[in-house]
Amino acid sequence: MFIAMNRFKIATGSENEFIDIWKKRETYLDNVPGFKEFHLLQGPSHDDYTLFASHSVWESREAFETWTKSEAFRKAHTTAGGAKGIYLGPPQFEGFDEVI
Amino acid sequence: MFIAMNRFKIATGSENEFIDIWKKRETYLDNVPGFKEFHLLQGPSHDDYTLFASHSVWESREAFETWTKSEAFRKAHTTAGGAKGIYLGPPQFEGFDEVI
């Protein structure tokens, strides 16, 4: 199992706008080989931002990396984004391999 | 769904020692109400450390918080730890609520 997470720092007060962007977004993931599950997660709030994370589960790191080079990935990311002012910096990607 | 993660910065070269600690550890989670799944994940490596994360999935934040106050939690954490030198700082807890 491989878990791909992108961490987003969203300016305090812009949480609902960020969630709406994701609710309207088409991820084109359903038929991607090796894809298992996707969730948007809301993490802890700090003084000036709330942490969010996109969280997708894959059968393997290879399946995830193949997807990142695919047309489905390109299509999903042309619609990503939204108002720049809601983001405190760029998203931070972290890939995790199952150890136990 | 609620995901509880603890992020561990493990000194470069100590990765296998850290994994062994977890392999030998008894988590006492199997019969905890609302518990769904546990994994130890290995994340990206940096200059002086490798990121690991414990990753447990729960039916709700309430189920997780009830567990943290339980005897099962206390038992699981009396055996936690290992050699102090392998950790670059304390673990960082982050709880995530499912939004989508």
Backbone of each chain as ProteinMPNN parsed JSONL, in Angstrom:
{"seq_chain_A": "MFIAMNRFKIATGSENEFIDIWKKRETYLDNVPGFKEFHLLQGPSHDDYTLFASHSVWESREAFETWTKSEAFRKAHTTAGGAKGIYLGPPQFEGFDEVI", "coords_chain_A": {"N_chain_A": [[0.836, -1.203, 0.0], [0.419, 2.249, -0.723], [0.437, 5.633, 0.266], [-0.519, 8.759, -0.805], [-0.08, 12.065, 0.01], [-1.036, 15.463, -0.023], [-0.221, 18.387, 1.559], [-1.96, 21.22, 2.634], [-1.839, 24.578, 3.53], [-4.288, 26.565, 4.643], [-5.607, 29.766, 4.657], [-6.89, 31.168, 7.64], [-10.357, 31.359, 7.932], [-10.853, 30.919, 5.281], [-11.533, 28.325, 4.935], [-13.998, 27.089, 4.14], [-14.239, 27.937, 1.502], [-12.073, 26.635, 0.329], [-12.828, 23.954, 0.712], [-15.111, 23.897, -0.891], [-13.963, 24.214, -3.434], [-12.78, 21.715, -3.74], [-15.01, 20.08, -3.597], [-16.271, 20.627, -5.97], [-14.502, 19.721, -7.775], [-13.315, 17.558, -10.348], [-11.832, 14.484, -10.088], [-11.103, 12.365, -11.697], [-10.309, 9.785, -10.966], [-11.513, 7.323, -10.635], [-11.291, 5.12, -12.436], [-8.626, 4.561, -12.555], [-5.83, 2.438, -12.755], [-4.872, 0.569, -9.905], [-5.622, 2.492, -8.096], [-7.194, 3.127, -4.979], [-8.657, 4.641, -3.017], [-9.905, 7.884, -2.147], [-9.686, 10.805, -0.119], [-10.512, 14.04, 1.143], [-9.039, 15.673, 3.801], [-9.455, 17.385, 6.907], [-7.252, 18.962, 9.001], [-5.467, 20.029, 11.98], [-6.101, 23.352, 13.297], [-4.242, 26.367, 13.235], [-2.727, 29.492, 14.359], [-2.899, 31.232, 12.072], [-3.702, 29.678, 9.988], [-5.433, 26.741, 8.666], [-4.692, 23.348, 8.55], [-5.035, 21.254, 5.771], [-5.366, 18.092, 4.081], [-4.98, 16.304, 1.104], [-5.644, 12.916, 0.481], [-4.773, 10.015, -0.769], [-5.107, 6.559, -1.449], [-3.211, 3.861, -2.633], [-2.52, 0.857, -4.499], [0.183, 0.459, -4.849], [3.355, 2.225, -4.887], [4.257, 2.405, -7.482], [1.902, 2.297, -9.015], [0.789, 4.767, -8.324], [2.763, 6.521, -9.318], [2.705, 5.976, -12.027], [0.192, 6.967, -12.613], [0.646, 9.713, -12.199], [1.908, 10.411, -14.491], [0.025, 10.327, -16.402], [-2.689, 10.987, -18.763], [-5.091, 11.27, -17.406], [-4.286, 12.335, -14.956], [-3.277, 14.815, -15.805], [-5.604, 16.02, -16.762], [-7.101, 16.171, -14.381], [-5.681, 18.055, -12.984], [-5.729, 20.408, -14.409], [-7.936, 21.725, -13.617], [-7.465, 22.331, -11.035], [-6.838, 24.425, -8.134], [-7.96, 27.619, -7.728], [-8.795, 30.615, -5.881], [-5.875, 32.426, -5.281], [-5.229, 33.692, -2.904], [-6.069, 32.216, -0.727], [-4.229, 30.331, -0.018], [-1.503, 29.576, 2.063], [1.395, 29.521, 0.983], [2.848, 26.964, -1.218], [1.351, 23.681, -1.904], [2.488, 20.847, -0.004], [3.973, 17.956, -0.899], [3.843, 14.578, 0.231], [4.856, 11.28, 0.078], [3.991, 8.025, 1.211], [5.122, 4.861, 2.131], [3.776, 1.709, 3.001], [4.913, 0.149, 5.894], [4.381, -1.47, 8.059]], "CA_chain_A": [[0.0, 0.0, 0.0], [1.114, 3.538, -0.786], [-0.474, 6.752, 0.536], [-0.03, 10.038, -1.316], [-0.739, 13.183, 0.675], [-0.605, 16.836, -0.258], [-0.593, 19.202, 2.717], [-2.321, 22.578, 2.23], [-2.082, 25.54, 4.601], [-5.373, 27.428, 4.162], [-5.751, 30.931, 5.525], [-8.029, 31.14, 8.546], [-11.53, 32.004, 7.351], [-11.039, 30.47, 3.891], [-11.688, 26.869, 4.944], [-15.155, 26.642, 3.359], [-13.937, 28.169, 0.09], [-11.179, 25.548, -0.091], [-13.615, 22.711, 0.644], [-15.976, 24.001, -2.069], [-13.14, 23.944, -4.626], [-12.613, 20.262, -3.865], [-16.311, 19.435, -3.858], [-16.618, 20.825, -7.383], [-13.402, 19.249, -8.605], [-13.37, 16.202, -10.884], [-10.492, 13.918, -9.891], [-10.845, 11.352, -12.739], [-9.522, 8.708, -10.359], [-12.266, 6.083, -10.428], [-10.874, 3.991, -13.271], [-7.162, 4.518, -12.647], [-5.33, 1.165, -12.217], [-4.148, 0.62, -8.644], [-6.213, 3.479, -7.185], [-8.126, 2.49, -4.049], [-9.521, 5.482, -2.181], [-9.504, 9.283, -2.001], [-10.409, 11.663, 0.817], [-9.963, 15.318, 1.593], [-9.029, 15.66, 5.265], [-9.203, 18.644, 7.604], [-6.384, 18.746, 10.147], [-5.519, 21.023, 13.048], [-6.053, 24.785, 13.009], [-3.2, 27.13, 13.922], [-3.086, 30.909, 14.476], [-3.268, 31.905, 10.827], [-4.129, 28.746, 8.937], [-5.889, 25.389, 8.977], [-4.061, 22.335, 7.712], [-5.831, 20.246, 5.072], [-4.546, 17.149, 3.323], [-5.575, 15.319, 0.203], [-5.164, 11.622, 0.998], [-5.197, 8.948, -1.671], [-4.529, 5.256, -1.145], [-2.884, 3.142, -3.876], [-1.984, -0.5, -4.286], [1.654, 0.515, -4.831], [3.96, 3.48, -5.325], [4.35, 2.358, -8.938], [0.59, 2.668, -9.563], [0.656, 6.214, -8.149], [3.68, 7.248, -10.212], [2.18, 5.823, -13.395], [-0.922, 7.912, -12.736], [1.121, 11.107, -12.3], [2.379, 10.652, -15.867], [-1.077, 9.974, -17.307], [-3.632, 12.008, -19.236], [-6.083, 11.477, -16.337], [-3.661, 13.247, -13.996], [-3.206, 16.144, -16.412], [-6.966, 16.558, -16.785], [-7.53, 16.482, -13.013], [-4.94, 19.19, -12.439], [-6.006, 21.662, -15.114], [-9.029, 22.394, -12.915], [-7.08, 22.553, -9.641], [-6.394, 25.777, -7.813], [-8.875, 28.53, -7.054], [-8.238, 31.907, -5.493], [-4.518, 32.256, -4.739], [-5.109, 34.275, -1.571], [-6.456, 31.318, 0.369], [-3.134, 29.397, 0.267], [-0.249, 30.066, 2.666], [2.473, 28.735, 0.37], [2.447, 25.874, -2.112], [1.114, 22.42, -1.214], [3.681, 20.051, 0.288], [3.686, 16.546, -1.177], [4.55, 13.518, 0.952], [4.437, 9.912, -0.263], [4.26, 7.115, 2.324], [5.032, 3.423, 1.876], [3.398, 0.863, 4.146], [5.994, -0.648, 6.471], [3.644, -2.463, 8.864]], "C_chain_A": [[0.87, 1.253, 0.0], [0.075, 4.639, -0.547], [0.188, 8.041, 0.056], [-0.807, 11.157, -0.64], [-0.162, 14.503, 0.174], [-1.122, 17.661, 0.899], [-0.81, 20.646, 2.25], [-2.511, 23.433, 3.482], [-3.081, 26.573, 4.07], [-5.627, 28.543, 5.17], [-7.023, 30.827, 6.364], [-9.185, 31.942, 7.963], [-11.827, 31.559, 5.934], [-11.296, 28.967, 3.799], [-12.842, 26.418, 4.034], [-14.943, 26.853, 1.86], [-13.058, 27.044, -0.457], [-11.954, 24.236, -0.245], [-14.52, 22.732, -0.588], [-15.211, 23.722, -3.354], [-13.025, 22.437, -4.831], [-13.929, 19.557, -4.146], [-16.685, 19.528, -5.33], [-15.607, 20.186, -8.319], [-13.627, 17.81, -9.083], [-11.976, 15.605, -10.804], [-10.122, 12.885, -10.955], [-10.057, 10.165, -12.19], [-10.197, 7.343, -10.433], [-11.748, 4.895, -11.223], [-9.361, 3.87, -13.405], [-6.657, 3.208, -12.029], [-4.539, 1.368, -10.922], [-4.685, 1.649, -7.664], [-7.229, 2.803, -6.282], [-9.114, 3.464, -3.418], [-9.001, 6.911, -2.145], [-10.342, 9.97, -0.928], [-9.714, 13.014, 0.919], [-10.129, 15.369, 3.11], [-8.768, 17.051, 5.811], [-8.429, 18.355, 8.878], [-6.493, 19.875, 11.152], [-5.485, 22.462, 12.525], [-4.975, 25.441, 13.853], [-3.612, 28.607, 13.905], [-3.615, 31.489, 13.173], [-3.666, 30.959, 9.706], [-4.705, 27.462, 9.524], [-5.196, 24.439, 8.013], [-5.12, 21.437, 7.086], [-4.865, 19.278, 4.398], [-5.425, 16.365, 2.36], [-4.885, 13.996, 0.509], [-5.668, 10.544, 0.045], [-4.403, 7.683, -1.391], [-4.391, 4.481, -2.452], [-2.375, 1.755, -3.548], [-0.462, -0.478, -4.158], [2.113, 1.912, -5.229], [4.017, 3.543, -6.853], [3.015, 2.788, -9.573], [0.385, 4.177, -9.461], [1.519, 6.963, -9.163], [3.26, 7.126, -11.672], [1.043, 6.812, -13.623], [-0.421, 9.344, -12.92], [1.635, 11.438, -13.698], [1.257, 10.475, -16.887], [-1.882, 11.192, -17.736], [-4.681, 12.306, -18.158], [-5.554, 12.457, -15.291], [-3.658, 14.674, -14.541], [-4.583, 16.807, -16.397], [-7.407, 16.995, -15.38], [-6.883, 17.763, -12.52], [-5.093, 20.475, -13.248], [-7.103, 22.434, -14.386], [-8.675, 22.676, -11.453], [-6.815, 24.034, -9.398], [-7.448, 26.588, -7.097], [-8.134, 29.787, -6.669], [-6.895, 31.736, -4.789], [-4.437, 32.702, -3.281], [-5.436, 33.337, -0.43], [-5.311, 30.408, 0.798], [-1.961, 30.115, 0.947], [0.883, 29.184, 2.136], [1.948, 27.608, -0.489], [2.125, 24.601, -1.313], [2.421, 21.65, -1.051], [3.332, 18.578, 0.08], [4.506, 15.625, -0.279], [3.986, 12.17, 0.535], [4.877, 8.959, 0.833], [4.092, 5.664, 1.883], [4.646, 2.691, 3.149], [4.6, 0.056, 4.602], [5.393, -1.792, 7.29], [2.172, -2.277, 8.573]], "O_chain_A": [[1.919, 1.3, 0.642], [-1.029, 4.585, -1.088], [1.305, 8.37, 0.457], [-2.036, 11.199, -0.703], [1.046, 14.635, -0.024], [-2.317, 17.646, 1.195], [0.034, 21.223, 1.564], [-3.256, 23.057, 4.387], [-2.767, 27.352, 3.17], [-5.831, 28.303, 6.36], [-8.085, 30.451, 5.868], [-9.0, 33.085, 7.546], [-12.926, 31.789, 5.429], [-11.277, 28.4, 2.707], [-12.686, 25.48, 3.252], [-15.404, 26.055, 1.043], [-13.274, 26.562, -1.569], [-11.757, 23.501, -1.212], [-14.684, 21.712, -1.257], [-15.732, 23.074, -4.262], [-13.155, 21.942, -5.95], [-13.959, 18.55, -4.854], [-17.329, 18.632, -5.876], [-15.834, 20.119, -9.527], [-14.072, 16.955, -8.318], [-11.035, 16.148, -11.383], [-8.945, 12.559, -11.105], [-9.219, 9.603, -12.896], [-9.531, 6.316, -10.308], [-11.765, 3.769, -10.725], [-8.871, 3.152, -14.277], [-7.016, 2.892, -10.895], [-3.655, 2.222, -10.849], [-4.252, 1.681, -6.512], [-8.038, 1.999, -6.747], [-10.296, 3.143, -3.296], [-7.789, 7.13, -2.116], [-11.549, 9.751, -0.834], [-8.494, 13.116, 0.797], [-11.218, 15.137, 3.636], [-7.967, 17.806, 5.261], [-8.887, 17.597, 9.734], [-7.489, 20.597, 11.178], [-4.923, 22.748, 11.468], [-4.809, 25.121, 15.03], [-4.721, 28.936, 13.484], [-4.649, 32.156, 13.158], [-3.939, 31.401, 8.589], [-4.501, 27.137, 10.694], [-5.124, 24.696, 6.811], [-5.996, 20.921, 7.78], [-3.698, 19.601, 4.172], [-6.469, 15.834, 2.738], [-3.682, 13.962, 0.765], [-6.851, 10.203, 0.053], [-3.2, 7.724, -1.133], [-5.312, 4.44, -3.268], [-1.863, 1.508, -2.456], [0.116, -1.298, -3.445], [1.361, 2.682, -5.827], [3.844, 4.61, -7.443], [2.999, 3.545, -10.543], [-0.129, 4.801, -10.39], [1.064, 7.92, -9.789], [3.438, 8.057, -12.457], [0.941, 7.419, -14.689], [-0.99, 10.106, -13.701], [1.78, 12.609, -14.048], [1.504, 10.472, -18.093], [-1.773, 12.272, -17.155], [-5.111, 13.45, -18.007], [-6.295, 13.309, -14.801], [-3.993, 15.621, -13.83], [-4.718, 17.985, -16.068], [-8.01, 18.055, -15.212], [-7.476, 18.485, -11.719], [-4.63, 21.53, -12.814], [-7.195, 23.654, -14.517], [-9.502, 23.205, -10.711], [-6.594, 24.799, -10.337], [-7.797, 26.272, -5.96], [-6.992, 30.002, -7.074], [-6.789, 30.991, -3.815], [-3.658, 32.146, -2.508], [-5.115, 33.63, 0.722], [-5.39, 29.776, 1.851], [-1.489, 31.141, 0.458], [1.275, 28.212, 2.782], [0.75, 27.325, -0.494], [2.573, 24.456, -0.176], [3.34, 21.786, -1.859], [2.499, 18.023, 0.796], [5.695, 15.85, -0.054], [2.781, 11.94, 0.628], [5.998, 9.057, 1.334], [3.058, 5.285, 1.335], [5.127, 3.01, 4.237], [5.232, -0.637, 3.805], [5.849, -2.933, 7.215], [1.338, -2.993, 9.127]]}, "seq_chain_B": "MFIAMNRFKIATGSENEFIDIWKKRETYLDNVPGFKEFHLLQGPSHDDYTLFASHSVWESREAFETWTKSEAFRKAHTTAGGAKGIYLGPPQFEGFDEVI", "coords_chain_B": {"N_chain_B": [[-15.239, 9.45, 9.209], [-12.074, 9.356, 10.818], [-8.663, 10.183, 10.951], [-5.764, 9.442, 12.655], [-2.568, 10.606, 13.026], [0.837, 10.239, 13.878], [3.792, 11.94, 13.521], [7.111, 11.082, 12.982], [10.472, 11.987, 13.206], [13.191, 10.339, 12.191], [16.529, 9.604, 12.827], [18.889, 9.54, 10.188], [19.957, 6.414, 9.12], [19.002, 5.059, 11.286], [16.655, 3.904, 10.651], [15.87, 1.164, 10.383], [16.068, 0.252, 12.996], [14.039, 1.715, 14.213], [11.794, 0.712, 12.868], [11.882, -1.928, 13.741], [11.271, -1.597, 16.465], [8.57, -0.964, 16.286], [7.595, -3.269, 15.094], [7.806, -5.099, 17.107], [6.077, -4.149, 18.921], [3.128, -4.14, 20.905], [-0.05, -3.158, 20.08], [-2.609, -3.297, 21.092], [-5.035, -2.724, 19.837], [-6.977, -4.135, 18.493], [-9.543, -4.824, 19.504], [-10.72, -2.451, 20.101], [-13.432, -0.211, 20.333], [-14.706, 1.274, 17.4], [-12.263, 1.423, 16.134], [-10.528, 1.022, 13.068], [-8.252, 0.488, 11.371], [-4.714, 0.083, 11.262], [-1.518, 1.359, 10.356], [2.038, 1.483, 9.986], [3.878, 3.927, 8.43], [6.36, 4.752, 6.006], [7.842, 7.708, 5.12], [9.167, 10.465, 3.147], [12.769, 10.806, 2.789], [15.156, 13.007, 4.23], [17.998, 15.266, 4.566], [19.124, 14.659, 7.137], [17.327, 13.013, 8.364], [14.655, 10.554, 8.272], [11.248, 10.664, 7.518], [8.676, 9.167, 9.336], [5.363, 7.836, 9.839], [2.845, 7.01, 12.104], [-0.333, 5.677, 11.475], [-3.58, 5.652, 11.942], [-6.908, 4.592, 11.421], [-10.18, 5.583, 12.156], [-13.64, 5.226, 13.106], [-14.731, 7.592, 13.98], [-13.845, 10.823, 15.365], [-14.543, 10.881, 18.01], [-14.459, 8.192, 18.792], [-11.717, 7.736, 18.647], [-10.78, 9.565, 20.595], [-11.955, 8.579, 22.888], [-10.58, 6.193, 23.092], [-7.995, 7.172, 23.688], [-8.223, 7.74, 26.311], [-8.346, 5.375, 27.582], [-7.679, 2.192, 29.256], [-6.487, 0.407, 27.484], [-5.071, 2.093, 25.78], [-3.208, 3.162, 27.577], [-1.745, 0.875, 28.232], [-0.656, 0.242, 25.724], [1.125, 2.297, 25.379], [2.974, 2.179, 27.397], [4.943, 0.56, 26.528], [6.037, 1.88, 24.443], [8.569, 3.705, 22.588], [11.941, 3.261, 22.918], [15.426, 3.497, 21.929], [16.595, 6.706, 22.674], [18.221, 8.237, 21.059], [17.581, 7.895, 18.384], [15.555, 9.54, 17.618], [14.729, 12.627, 16.182], [13.712, 15.003, 17.887], [10.419, 15.288, 19.47], [7.529, 13.181, 18.72], [5.067, 14.374, 16.385], [1.77, 15.041, 16.702], [-1.083, 14.756, 14.593], [-4.45, 15.139, 13.949], [-7.005, 14.178, 11.728], [-10.029, 15.039, 10.185], [-12.442, 13.554, 8.075], [-13.47, 15.259, 5.216], [-14.318, 15.18, 2.601]], "CA_chain_B": [[-13.909, 8.839, 9.356], [-11.048, 10.181, 11.447], [-7.328, 9.591, 10.824], [-4.806, 9.937, 13.647], [-1.192, 10.367, 12.588], [1.966, 10.783, 14.623], [4.934, 12.073, 12.628], [8.377, 10.826, 13.676], [11.703, 12.237, 12.463], [14.14, 9.306, 12.625], [17.88, 9.918, 12.35], [19.355, 8.749, 9.057], [20.708, 5.234, 9.545], [18.278, 4.389, 12.38], [15.327, 3.53, 10.16], [15.527, -0.234, 10.675], [15.862, 0.131, 14.44], [12.7, 2.252, 14.491], [10.799, -0.243, 12.353], [11.892, -3.097, 14.632], [10.523, -1.232, 17.679], [7.138, -1.064, 15.989], [7.231, -4.662, 14.798], [7.733, -5.832, 18.376], [5.179, -3.451, 19.823], [1.731, -4.574, 20.966], [-0.846, -1.922, 20.069], [-3.873, -3.532, 21.815], [-6.073, -1.97, 19.145], [-7.913, -4.96, 17.724], [-10.916, -4.864, 20.021], [-11.137, -1.12, 20.538], [-14.61, 0.224, 19.572], [-14.507, 2.354, 16.429], [-10.975, 1.31, 15.448], [-10.664, 0.334, 11.791], [-7.057, 0.066, 10.649], [-3.456, 0.72, 11.658], [-0.301, 1.11, 9.576], [3.217, 2.333, 10.108], [4.232, 4.388, 7.08], [7.656, 5.406, 5.814], [7.724, 8.835, 4.21], [10.373, 10.908, 2.45], [14.032, 10.984, 3.504], [15.799, 14.315, 4.095], [19.449, 15.178, 4.792], [19.529, 14.037, 8.395], [16.281, 12.155, 8.942], [13.566, 10.0, 7.453], [9.936, 10.847, 8.138], [7.745, 8.047, 9.464], [4.087, 8.229, 10.435], [1.836, 6.02, 12.48], [-1.529, 6.081, 10.715], [-4.711, 4.811, 12.331], [-8.195, 5.03, 10.885], [-11.235, 5.409, 13.147], [-14.979, 5.582, 12.634], [-15.025, 8.975, 14.357], [-12.91, 11.448, 16.304], [-14.963, 10.51, 19.363], [-13.934, 6.845, 19.078], [-10.28, 7.89, 18.909], [-10.545, 10.255, 21.868], [-12.319, 7.646, 23.955], [-9.453, 5.244, 23.222], [-6.828, 7.799, 24.326], [-8.453, 7.799, 27.76], [-8.635, 4.009, 28.025], [-6.618, 1.324, 29.762], [-5.79, -0.167, 26.327], [-4.122, 3.126, 25.331], [-2.128, 3.257, 28.56], [-0.917, -0.317, 28.077], [0.08, 0.305, 24.458], [2.154, 3.337, 25.412], [4.043, 1.905, 28.359], [6.012, -0.147, 25.811], [6.499, 2.709, 23.323], [9.826, 4.398, 22.847], [13.181, 2.744, 22.351], [16.605, 4.342, 22.11], [16.24, 8.108, 22.468], [19.067, 8.856, 20.033], [17.103, 7.727, 17.007], [14.498, 10.515, 17.356], [15.042, 14.062, 16.095], [12.571, 15.703, 18.471], [9.26, 14.482, 19.854], [6.563, 12.971, 17.643], [4.111, 15.461, 16.177], [0.449, 14.472, 16.448], [-2.056, 15.481, 13.774], [-5.716, 14.441, 13.739], [-7.645, 14.634, 10.489], [-11.421, 14.657, 9.955], [-12.862, 13.417, 6.674], [-14.329, 16.333, 4.715], [-14.882, 14.599, 1.371]], "C_chain_B": [[-12.93, 9.851, 9.956], [-9.716, 9.447, 11.3], [-6.401, 10.258, 11.824], [-3.409, 9.593, 13.167], [-0.224, 10.967, 13.605], [3.159, 10.777, 13.688], [6.223, 11.956, 13.444], [9.534, 11.163, 12.739], [12.774, 11.296, 13.009], [15.495, 9.558, 11.972], [18.284, 8.969, 11.227], [20.24, 7.605, 9.556], [19.999, 4.446, 10.632], [16.902, 3.88, 11.939], [14.946, 2.103, 10.565], [15.295, -0.462, 12.169], [14.464, 0.605, 14.828], [11.621, 1.271, 14.042], [10.721, -1.471, 13.26], [11.13, -2.822, 15.921], [9.031, -1.418, 17.448], [6.714, -2.502, 15.712], [7.043, -5.459, 16.083], [6.648, -5.273, 19.3], [3.762, -4.032, 19.76], [0.858, -3.325, 21.063], [-2.169, -2.069, 20.823], [-5.046, -2.814, 21.151], [-7.218, -2.845, 18.632], [-9.35, -4.899, 18.208], [-11.426, -3.509, 20.484], [-12.328, -0.653, 19.689], [-14.28, 1.392, 18.643], [-13.166, 2.31, 15.72], [-11.144, 0.516, 14.158], [-9.353, -0.252, 11.27], [-5.832, 0.785, 11.188], [-2.343, 0.362, 10.685], [0.823, 2.002, 10.08], [3.684, 2.65, 8.695], [5.624, 5.011, 7.078], [7.519, 6.475, 4.736], [9.058, 9.223, 3.608], [11.583, 11.0, 3.379], [14.597, 12.367, 3.204], [17.274, 14.151, 4.446], [19.796, 14.356, 6.034], [18.457, 13.16, 9.03], [15.364, 11.6, 7.855], [12.271, 10.198, 8.218], [9.19, 9.513, 8.172], [6.432, 8.589, 10.026], [3.327, 6.991, 10.863], [0.504, 6.561, 11.963], [-2.654, 5.15, 11.123], [-6.008, 5.453, 11.885], [-9.279, 4.634, 11.866], [-12.578, 5.78, 12.544], [-15.293, 7.048, 12.906], [-13.923, 9.495, 15.265], [-13.25, 11.031, 17.737], [-14.406, 9.134, 19.746], [-12.448, 6.922, 19.409], [-10.042, 8.5, 20.288], [-10.923, 9.391, 23.061], [-11.185, 6.659, 24.198], [-8.28, 5.881, 23.961], [-6.984, 7.902, 25.846], [-8.604, 6.414, 28.379], [-7.408, 3.307, 28.589], [-5.815, 0.718, 28.605], [-4.738, 0.815, 25.807], [-2.921, 3.178, 26.285], [-1.174, 2.074, 28.407], [-0.059, -0.232, 26.815], [1.251, 1.259, 24.563], [3.193, 3.155, 26.51], [5.205, 1.224, 27.661], [6.543, 0.685, 24.641], [7.886, 3.276, 23.623], [11.002, 3.777, 22.141], [14.281, 3.758, 22.557], [16.292, 5.792, 21.745], [17.001, 8.72, 21.287], [18.556, 8.743, 18.615], [16.079, 8.799, 16.627], [15.052, 11.928, 17.255], [13.807, 14.818, 16.587], [11.426, 14.762, 18.772], [8.354, 14.222, 18.648], [5.57, 14.123, 17.582], [2.763, 14.833, 15.834], [-0.371, 15.377, 15.539], [-3.296, 14.605, 13.595], [-6.443, 15.046, 12.559], [-9.082, 14.117, 10.404], [-11.699, 14.566, 8.463], [-13.806, 14.557, 6.305], [-15.052, 15.848, 3.466], [-14.434, 13.146, 1.308]], "O_chain_B": [[-12.964, 11.039, 9.637], [-9.646, 8.234, 11.499], [-6.265, 11.482, 11.843], [-3.098, 8.426, 12.929], [-0.445, 12.063, 14.121], [3.505, 9.739, 13.123], [6.401, 12.635, 14.455], [9.576, 10.682, 11.607], [13.21, 11.44, 14.151], [15.606, 9.704, 10.755], [18.055, 7.762, 11.3], [21.168, 7.828, 10.333], [20.345, 3.292, 10.883], [16.089, 3.476, 12.769], [13.834, 1.863, 11.034], [14.443, -1.259, 12.562], [13.791, -0.011, 15.655], [10.651, 1.034, 14.761], [9.637, -1.992, 13.52], [10.424, -3.696, 16.424], [8.318, -1.955, 18.297], [5.603, -2.904, 16.057], [6.226, -6.378, 16.142], [6.344, -5.862, 20.338], [3.268, -4.371, 18.685], [0.995, -2.532, 21.994], [-2.792, -1.063, 21.163], [-5.953, -2.346, 21.839], [-8.311, -2.344, 18.368], [-10.278, -4.921, 17.399], [-12.44, -3.423, 21.177], [-12.256, -0.69, 18.461], [-13.656, 2.37, 19.053], [-12.944, 3.084, 14.79], [-11.807, -0.522, 14.137], [-9.341, -1.379, 10.776], [-5.902, 1.965, 11.532], [-2.231, -0.782, 10.243], [0.594, 3.122, 10.537], [3.862, 1.754, 7.87], [6.013, 5.702, 8.019], [7.134, 6.193, 3.601], [9.981, 8.409, 3.558], [11.451, 11.236, 4.58], [14.529, 12.843, 2.071], [17.752, 13.029, 4.606], [20.65, 13.471, 5.987], [18.66, 12.622, 10.118], [15.305, 12.084, 6.724], [12.2, 9.935, 9.419], [9.088, 8.821, 7.159], [6.398, 9.669, 10.614], [3.178, 6.041, 10.095], [0.254, 7.765, 12.013], [-2.689, 3.992, 10.707], [-6.189, 6.668, 11.954], [-9.31, 3.503, 12.353], [-12.648, 6.553, 11.588], [-16.034, 7.677, 12.151], [-13.167, 8.724, 15.857], [-12.361, 10.85, 18.57], [-13.943, 8.931, 20.869], [-11.974, 6.26, 20.332], [-9.21, 8.016, 21.055], [-10.292, 9.461, 24.115], [-10.863, 6.326, 25.339], [-7.632, 5.22, 24.773], [-6.013, 8.119, 26.57], [-8.948, 6.287, 29.555], [-6.273, 3.754, 28.425], [-4.603, 0.534, 28.723], [-3.637, 0.407, 25.437], [-1.77, 3.231, 25.85], [0.045, 2.239, 28.445], [1.12, -0.589, 26.832], [2.272, 1.057, 23.905], [4.182, 3.887, 26.557], [6.338, 1.294, 28.138], [7.424, 0.221, 23.917], [8.314, 3.317, 24.776], [11.065, 3.763, 20.912], [14.106, 4.751, 23.263], [15.792, 6.077, 20.656], [16.491, 9.607, 20.602], [19.054, 9.432, 17.725], [15.764, 8.957, 15.448], [15.768, 12.379, 18.15], [12.962, 15.224, 15.79], [11.446, 13.592, 18.389], [8.406, 14.959, 17.664], [5.272, 14.761, 18.592], [2.624, 14.174, 14.804], [-0.363, 16.599, 15.686], [-3.197, 13.464, 13.143], [-6.495, 16.266, 12.401], [-9.328, 12.918, 10.532], [-11.243, 15.404, 7.685], [-14.806, 14.795, 6.981], [-16.249, 16.08, 3.298], [-14.778, 12.435, 0.364]]}, "name": "protein", "num_of_chains": 2, "seq": "MFIAMNRFKIATGSENEFIDIWKKRETYLDNVPGFKEFHLLQGPSHDDYTLFASHSVWESREAFETWTKSEAFRKAHTTAGGAKGIYLGPPQFEGFDEVIMFIAMNRFKIATGSENEFIDIWKKRETYLDNVPGFKEFHLLQGPSHDDYTLFASHSVWESREAFETWTKSEAFRKAHTTAGGAKGIYLGPPQFEGFDEVI"}
